[in-house]
Amino acid sequence: MSDNPGVHNDHDPLVLVLPDRDAAEAVAERLTEEHPALPEPELHREALAGEDDAEDAQWLVVLHPPLPAGLTAADLDALAAAEDGWLEGYPPE
């Protein structure tokens, strides 16, 4: 990860945070369809601190560089926002 919070370098994975598994799968599927050169997105479940209920979990879509030309952080944030999610660390502070 970058030494500066909010600053992304070309070697860090990008993490989209989604509210549930269906949203994460929809985002990953859309990315794979629209950007076939993109390395396979990884899906991870992240339980919220102190939450025991599996329903109280966020899902992460992790993208590893390199990203295809033309796919920007703003595009990823908009895609996540369409599913009530966001791109972690975006916009940079």
Secondary structure by P-SEA (a helix, b strand, c coil): cccccccccccbbbbbbbccaaaaaaaaaaaaaacccccbbbbbbbbcccccccccbbbbbcccccccccccaaaaaaaaaaacccccccccc
